Amino acid sequence: MSEVTLQISIAGKNYPLSVKASEEASIRKAEAQLDEAVSLFQKNYSVKDRGDLLAMAALQIITKLNNTPAQVIEKTVEVVVEKEVIVEKEVVIEKEAAAPDYTEQFSALENLVNGYLAN
C-alpha cells in the first residue's frame, strides 16, 4: 500500500507523519478532534501550557474512545434489528465480536503527547 507524508498541526506545533494513504482521512479527523479539544480547554480554563492542554485533551479523547466500542456495538445491533425482520442470534454475536481495535490509535496518540512533552 502506498504511503503519504503529512504535515499535521497539534496545539500549534507541526509534525511530519508518514502513513498509509488509506489512513490519511482518519489522521486528519484525529488532528481536527485533538485541536478542537485543546482549543476548548484553552478557552474554558486558565491553562496556558501546551503540554497541560495536550494532556487534558488526550485524557478526554482516550476516555471517549474507551467508551466507544460498547456504544458502537449497541448501535449496530439496533440498526440490524430495525432493518431486518428476522435476525438470527448468530449474526448479532458476530456484530458484537467485530468491535474496533483502537490499540494503534492509543499508541500513536500516546507517542505524540510523550514526544511533545519531551521537547
Summary of the structure (lengths in Angstrom):
residues: 119
radius of gyration: 18.0
end to end distance: 32.2
largest distance: 57.0
contacts: 285
relative contact order: 0.12
helix: 70%
strand: 13%
